[in-house]
Amino acid sequence: MPFPTTSSTHPSPLTLKAHTSWTDAWQRALTAAPEAFRDDRVLNLWNDAWHPDGHPLPATSPVDGTPVAGAPRLDAATAHAAVRAAADRHRAWRHVPLPERRARVAATLDALAHHRDLLSLLLVREIGKPWRLATADVDRAIDGVRWYTENIDRMLDGRAPLDGPVSNIASWNYPMSVLVHAMLVQALAGNAVIAKTPTDGGVACLTLACALAAREGVPVTLVSGSGGELSRALVRAPEIGCVSFVGGRDTGAAVATAVADLGKRHILEQEGLNTWGVWNYSDWDTLSAVIPTLFDYGKQRCTAYPRFVVQRTLFDEFLAAYLPAVRSLRVGHPLAVERPDDPYPDLDFGPVINAAKAKDLHDQVAEAIDRGAVPLHRGSHDPARFLPGQDTSAYVQPVTLLNPPPSSPLHHAEPFGPVDTIVLVDTEAELLAAMNASNGALVATLSTDDPSVHERLAPQIRAFKTGHNRPRSRGDRDELFGGFGHSWRGAFIGGDLLVRAVTQGPAGERLPGNFPDHHLMP
């Protein structure tokens, strides 16, 4: 059956929540940081000034197709100039005493907290996060960096900033809790920081966050452009001291080759097919309760679980727990309410990042079914969760397929959307092979009643973190984070290791991580 891509013409009782239109959000951003926004476009930040350079891309909100500010793409020559200016700033910043750096970062956090609701609204509008998840993204960035300001003295003992600025290239899905968080910790550690705005969304949110940091004297550079054109500056430039990358394997492989050739410090987080195995298991109520949480933000996150590997003899019981949970998912317009002053709707997810991604997911599902996958669940579009007549081309209802064929991308790659696949196995060897389908992942989980089975099988699952009956997350403080195989290259991060990854230690120090030699790198 075809997937609906436009909303029903039936009347809906919903209306837009008060003061949440793109016009409202944009005017608030203009008022909050007039230096960073001009008319209907955002500016690039480099050499301690905001520049109206670059060619803005057309962009629309995935929420309802409303035109929004697009990324102002720079050319390679301007990007090189921005990197050289950042290197000059780095040479001065690395000598700023830690108490002053900490005070400036702390002032930035206070400013971010003051504008928390605006930053969250921009995330809803630009990348389609429901309000609950958008505010969590902002709060995790603020709370996470505060923890580093309180612990940085111990972490920097015997360490020094890098010889050049840190270049950050990140995906669009967590602009605050991943990208801004990393940038502020890098700056706290004594480095100037450079970031490229993700092409697919989040440019206004990032621009506002960087404007608030720049006001406090934090050495931030924010530029936009295509990865292909800017990579020579942001990855290969000799001034760059470290490259931090979060994104897909194709682009990540090119970055990994470049940094390996140049011997640059690097942190490269790439996609992997995270899997959830079910073997000799009976606690179905617990599994059923966790299934909806796995669909947060439509599984558009690096630690999502899009693949279940299930013991064939348990398949009927697994489905009895899984299907009601998936049918309970709430998908809709993240700003549509019954009355303008009502609270934000409580949704599991809204749109995917754009209409092109929605079409790609629909096409992958259709192709997999044509080649033999069995559709177990396909969610239906509920007009009551949308505004009358709105564009819903970026919305994808949850889909579950059984046994995607090996020829399908859904068999071996992460869909990065609300599409689950289930593979049935009969032996432990088949279980492990299916859970390791993508040659490396960030997280995995094995649900089994017997702890000794988990203890025996978990080391053979090629994921950096493997949970027992519960999901694993990225984590930033109490434990390190990385990946196996093609899902990670370079220094591991988290807590002390995040600071160690962007600082120099004693002579001969070797960092723990997934480097080309699969162990250590000086």
C-alpha positions in Angstrom: 0.0 0.0 0.0 1.3 3.5 -0.7 2.4 5.8 2.1 0.5 9.1 2.4 2.7 12.1 1.7 0.1 14.8 1.9 -2.4 15.6 4.6 -6.0 14.7 4.6 -8.5 17.4 3.5 -10.8 16.4 6.4 -11.2 19.3 8.9 -9.0 19.1 12.0 -9.7 20.7 15.4 -6.0 21.6 15.9 -4.4 25.0 15.5 -0.8 26.3 15.8 0.4 26.8 19.4 0.7 30.5 20.1 3.9 32.3 19.2 5.5 29.3 17.5 5.4 30.2 13.8 8.7 30.5 12.0 8.1 34.3 11.8 7.8 34.4 15.6 10.9 32.4 16.1 12.9 34.4 13.5 11.9 37.7 15.0 12.9 36.5 18.5 16.3 35.4 17.1 16.8 38.8 15.4 16.1 40.5 18.7 18.3 38.2 20.7 21.4 38.5 18.4 20.9 41.2 15.8 24.6 41.0 14.9 24.2 37.4 13.7 21.0 37.7 11.6 20.1 40.0 8.8 16.7 40.3 7.2 15.9 36.8 6.2 19.3 35.2 6.3 21.9 34.1 8.9 25.6 35.2 8.7 28.9 33.4 9.0 31.1 34.0 12.0 34.8 34.2 11.4 37.8 36.5 12.3 35.7 37.7 15.3 33.0 39.2 13.0 29.8 38.3 11.4 30.0 38.3 7.6 27.1 38.4 5.0 29.2 36.2 2.7 28.2 32.9 1.1 25.2 31.9 -1.0 22.1 31.0 1.2 20.5 27.7 0.2 16.7 27.5 0.0 15.4 25.6 3.0 12.0 24.6 4.4 10.9 23.4 7.8 10.2 19.6 7.9 7.3 20.4 10.2 5.0 22.0 7.6 7.1 23.0 4.6 7.4 26.7 5.7 10.4 28.4 4.1 13.2 28.9 6.7 16.7 30.3 6.7 19.1 28.2 4.7 22.9 27.7 5.3 25.0 30.5 3.7 27.5 28.4 1.8 31.1 29.8 1.6 33.6 29.1 -1.1 36.9 27.3 -0.4 39.0 30.5 -0.4 36.8 32.1 2.3 36.9 29.0 4.4 40.7 28.9 4.3 40.7 32.6 5.4 38.3 31.6 8.3 40.6 28.8 9.3 43.7 31.0 9.3 41.9 33.6 11.4 40.8 30.9 13.9 44.4 29.7 14.1 45.5 33.3 15.1 42.8 33.4 17.7 43.9 29.9 19.0 47.4 31.1 19.6 46.1 33.8 21.9 43.4 31.8 23.6 45.6 28.9 24.5 47.5 31.3 26.8 44.3 32.7 28.5 44.3 31.4 32.2 41.9 28.7 32.9 39.9 30.7 35.5 39.1 33.3 32.7 38.3 30.6 30.2 36.0 29.0 32.7 34.3 32.3 33.5 33.6 33.0 29.8 32.2 29.5 29.2 30.1 29.8 32.3 28.7 33.1 31.1 27.9 31.5 27.8 26.0 28.7 29.6 24.0 31.4 31.5 23.1 33.1 28.2 22.1 29.8 26.6 19.9 29.0 29.7 18.3 32.5 29.3 17.4 31.7 25.7 16.6 28.1 26.3 13.0 28.2 25.0 14.0 30.1 21.8 16.8 27.7 21.0 14.3 24.8 21.6 11.7 26.4 19.3 14.3 26.8 16.6 15.1 23.1 16.8 11.5 22.2 16.5 11.1 24.4 13.4 14.4 23.6 11.7 14.8 19.8 12.4 11.3 18.8 13.5 12.1 17.7 17.1 9.0 17.5 19.4 9.2 20.0 22.2 10.2 17.5 24.9 13.2 16.3 22.9 14.2 19.8 21.7 14.3 21.1 25.3 16.2 18.0 26.3 18.8 18.7 23.6 19.4 22.2 24.9 19.4 21.2 28.6 21.9 18.4 28.0 24.3 20.8 26.3 24.0 23.3 29.2 24.1 20.8 32.1 26.8 18.7 30.4 29.2 21.6 29.9 28.5 22.9 33.5 29.8 19.6 34.8 33.0 20.1 32.8 33.5 23.6 34.2 33.3 22.2 37.7 35.8 19.4 37.0 38.1 20.8 34.4 41.0 21.6 36.8 41.6 18.0 37.6 41.1 17.0 33.9 43.7 19.5 32.7 46.4 18.7 35.3 49.6 18.2 33.3 47.9 18.9 30.0 48.0 21.7 27.4 45.8 22.9 24.5 46.5 21.6 21.0 48.8 23.4 18.5 45.8 24.5 16.4 42.0 24.9 16.6 39.5 22.0 16.7 37.4 21.6 13.5 33.9 20.3 14.1 31.8 18.7 11.4 28.6 17.2 12.7 25.2 15.9 11.6 22.0 17.9 12.0 20.2 15.8 14.6 21.8 17.0 17.9 23.1 20.6 17.3 23.2 21.5 21.0 23.9 18.4 23.0 26.5 17.0 20.6 28.0 19.9 18.6 27.7 23.0 20.9 28.5 20.8 23.9 31.7 19.6 22.2 32.7 23.1 21.1 32.4 24.6 24.5 34.3 21.8 26.2 37.0 22.2 23.5 37.2 25.9 24.2 37.3 25.4 27.9 40.3 23.1 27.4 42.1 26.0 25.7 41.3 25.6 22.0 39.8 27.9 19.5 36.9 26.1 17.8 35.5 25.9 14.3 32.2 24.4 13.3 30.5 23.8 10.0 26.7 24.2 10.1 24.9 21.0 8.9 23.4 21.5 5.5 20.2 19.8 6.4 19.1 21.9 9.3 19.8 23.7 12.6 21.6 26.7 11.2 19.6 29.4 13.0 19.8 27.5 16.4 23.6 27.1 16.0 24.0 30.7 14.9 22.2 32.0 18.0 24.3 29.7 20.3 27.5 30.8 18.7 26.5 34.4 18.9 26.0 34.1 22.6 29.4 32.4 23.0 31.1 35.0 20.9 29.7 37.8 23.0 31.4 36.3 26.0 34.8 36.2 24.2 34.8 32.5 23.5 36.9 31.9 20.2 34.1 30.4 18.0 34.1 30.2 14.2 30.9 29.2 12.4 30.8 28.7 8.7 28.5 27.0 6.1 29.2 25.2 2.9 29.4 21.9 1.2 31.6 19.3 2.7 33.3 18.6 -0.6 34.3 22.3 -1.1 35.2 23.0 2.5 37.0 19.8 3.5 40.4 21.0 2.3 40.1 23.9 4.7 38.3 22.2 7.6 40.0 18.9 7.5 43.3 19.2 5.6 44.5 22.7 6.5 47.8 22.5 8.3 46.5 25.0 10.9 43.8 22.5 12.2 44.9 20.7 15.4 42.1 18.2 15.5 39.1 17.1 13.5 35.8 16.0 15.2 33.3 14.4 12.8 29.8 13.0 13.3 28.1 11.7 10.3 27.7 8.9 7.7 30.2 6.3 6.6 30.8 7.6 3.1 31.8 11.1 4.1 33.5 9.8 7.3 35.7 7.4 5.2 37.0 10.3 3.2 37.7 12.3 6.4 39.4 9.3 8.0 41.7 8.9 5.0 42.6 12.5 5.1 43.4 12.7 8.8 45.3 9.4 8.7 47.5 10.7 5.8 48.2 13.9 7.7 48.7 12.3 11.1 46.0 14.7 12.6 44.3 14.2 15.9 40.8 13.0 15.2 37.4 11.9 16.6 35.2 10.3 13.9 31.8 9.0 14.9 30.1 7.2 12.0 26.9 5.3 11.4 26.5 1.6 12.3 23.5 -0.8 12.4 22.8 -1.0 16.2 21.0 -4.2 16.9 18.8 -5.7 19.7 19.1 -9.5 20.2 16.4 -11.6 21.8 17.5 -15.1 23.0 16.0 -17.4 25.7 14.0 -14.5 27.0 10.7 -14.2 28.8 10.3 -10.7 30.4 8.0 -9.4 27.7 6.4 -6.6 29.8 9.8 -5.0 30.2 10.5 -5.2 26.5 7.1 -3.8 25.6 7.6 -0.8 27.8 10.9 0.1 26.3 9.9 -0.2 22.6 8.2 3.3 22.3 11.3 5.0 23.8 13.4 3.5 21.1 11.4 5.5 18.5 12.3 8.9 20.1 12.9 11.4 17.3 11.9 8.8 14.7 15.1 6.9 15.3 17.1 9.8 13.8 20.0 9.3 16.3 23.2 7.5 16.4 22.2 5.2 19.3 18.8 4.1 17.8 18.0 0.4 17.5 16.5 -0.3 14.0 17.3 -4.0 13.9 15.9 -6.8 16.1 17.4 -10.2 15.9 15.0 -12.7 17.4 15.2 -16.4 18.3 12.7 -18.1 15.9 11.0 -20.1 18.7 10.2 -16.8 20.5 8.9 -14.9 17.5 5.2 -15.2 18.5 5.8 -13.9 22.0 8.1 -11.2 20.7 5.4 -9.9 18.3 2.7 -10.0 21.1 4.9 -7.6 23.1 6.3 -5.5 20.2 3.2 -4.8 18.0 1.0 -3.2 20.6 3.9 -0.9 21.7 4.5 0.2 18.1 0.8 0.8 17.5 0.7 3.1 20.5 3.2 5.6 19.0 2.1 9.2 18.6 3.2 10.9 15.4 2.1 14.4 14.4 2.8 18.1 14.0 5.0 19.0 17.0 3.3 22.4 17.4 -0.4 21.5 16.7 -2.7 21.9 19.7 -6.4 22.2 20.3 -6.2 25.7 21.7 -3.3 28.2 21.1 -2.3 28.3 24.8 -2.3 24.5 25.4 0.9 22.8 26.3 3.0 21.4 23.5 1.7 18.0 22.2 3.2 14.9 23.8 4.6 13.0 20.7 7.1 10.2 20.2 8.2 11.9 17.0 7.2 14.4 14.3 8.7 14.6 10.8 12.0 13.2 9.5 14.6 15.8 8.5 13.0 16.5 5.1 10.7 15.3 2.3 13.6 13.8 0.4 14.6 11.6 3.3 10.9 10.6 3.7 10.8 9.6 0.1 14.0 7.6 0.4 12.6 5.7 3.3 9.4 5.0 1.5 11.3 3.8 -1.5 13.6 1.5 0.6 10.6 -0.1 2.3 8.8 -0.6 -1.0 11.9 -2.1 -2.6 12.5 -4.5 0.4 8.9 -5.7 0.2 9.1 -6.2 -3.6 12.2 -8.4 -3.0 10.6 -10.5 -0.3 10.5 -8.7 3.1 7.3 -9.3 5.0 5.4 -6.1 6.2 4.4 -6.7 9.9 3.3 -3.2 10.7 2.7 0.0 8.7 1.4 3.0 10.7 -1.5 5.0 9.3 -1.6 8.8 9.0 -4.0 10.3 11.5 -5.3 13.7 10.3 -6.4 14.6 13.8 -2.7 15.1 14.7 -2.1 17.7 12.0 -3.2 21.1 10.9 -5.8 21.4 8.2 -4.2 21.4 4.7 -0.6 21.4 6.0 2.3 19.9 4.0 3.1 16.5 5.5 5.6 15.3 2.9 8.3 14.9 5.5 6.3 12.6 7.8 6.9 8.9 7.9 4.7 6.6 10.0 6.5 3.7 11.8 7.1 0.6 9.7 8.3 -2.9 10.6 9.6 -5.5 8.1 10.4 -9.1 8.7 13.6 -10.5 7.0 14.7 -7.8 4.6 16.5 -9.4 1.7 20.3 -9.2 1.5 20.0 -7.1 -1.6 18.1 -4.4 0.3 19.9 -1.5 2.0 17.7 -2.2 5.0 19.5 -5.5 5.5 22.9 -4.1 6.3 22.6 -0.3 6.8 21.1 2.1 9.3 17.8 3.6 7.8 18.0 6.7 10.1 14.2 6.8 10.4 11.3 5.0 12.0 11.8 1.8 10.1 12.4 -1.4 12.1 13.6 -4.7 10.6 13.4 -8.1 12.3 15.6 -11.1 11.5 14.9 -14.6 12.8 17.7 -16.9 13.8 18.0 -20.5 15.1 21.4 -20.7 16.6 23.8 -18.5 18.7 26.1 -18.3 15.7 23.4 -16.9 13.5 22.4 -14.5 16.3 25.9 -13.1 16.4 26.3 -12.9 12.6 23.0 -11.0 12.3 23.9 -8.6 15.1 27.2 -7.9 13.5 25.8 -7.2 10.0 27.3 -3.8 9.6 30.8 -4.5 10.7 30.8 -2.3 13.7 28.2 -0.3 15.7 28.0 2.1 18.6 25.6 0.2 20.8 23.8 -3.1 21.1 21.5 -4.9 23.5 21.0 -8.6 24.2 17.8 -9.6 26.0 18.2 -12.9 27.7 17.0 -14.3 31.1 20.4 -15.9 31.8 23.2 -13.4 32.8 25.8 -16.0 31.9 24.6 -16.1 28.3 24.9 -12.3 28.1 28.4 -12.5 29.6 29.5 -15.1 27.1 28.0 -13.6 24.0 28.3 -9.8 24.6 32.1 -9.7 23.9 31.4 -11.2 20.4 29.0 -8.5 19.5 30.8 -5.7 17.6 29.3 -2.8 19.4 31.1 -0.4 21.7 28.5 -0.7 24.4 26.3 -3.8 24.9 23.4 -3.6 27.3 21.7 -6.5 29.1 17.9 -6.3 28.7 18.2 -2.5 28.4 19.2 0.1 25.8 22.6 1.8 25.9 23.1 5.5 25.2 26.0 7.8 24.1 26.9 9.1 27.5 29.2 12.1 28.1 30.4 12.0 31.7 30.5 8.7 33.6 31.8 6.4 30.9 33.7 6.7 27.7 32.1 6.4 24.3 33.3 5.1 20.9 32.6 2.4 18.4 33.9 -0.7 16.7 34.8 -1.4 13.1 33.6 1.2 10.6 31.4 3.0 13.2 34.3 4.9 14.7 37.8 6.2 14.0 40.2 8.0 16.4 40.1 9.0 20.0 37.4 7.7 22.3 35.5 10.4 24.3 33.4 10.9 27.5 34.4 12.5 30.7 38.2 12.8 31.1 38.7 11.3 27.6 36.8 14.1 25.9 39.3 16.5 27.4 42.3 14.3 26.7 41.2 14.0 23.0 41.6 17.7 22.5 44.6 18.4 24.6 48.3 17.4 24.7 49.6 15.3 27.6 53.0 14.1 28.6 55.6 13.3 26.0 54.9 9.9 24.5 51.3 9.7 25.6 49.1 7.5 23.6 45.3 8.0 23.4 42.8 5.1 23.8 40.7 4.8 20.7 39.9 3.1 17.5 42.7 4.3 15.3 44.0 2.7 12.0 46.1 0.3 14.1 42.9 -0.5 16.1 44.5 0.4 19.4 46.5 3.5 20.2 47.8 6.7 18.6 50.3 9.2 20.0 
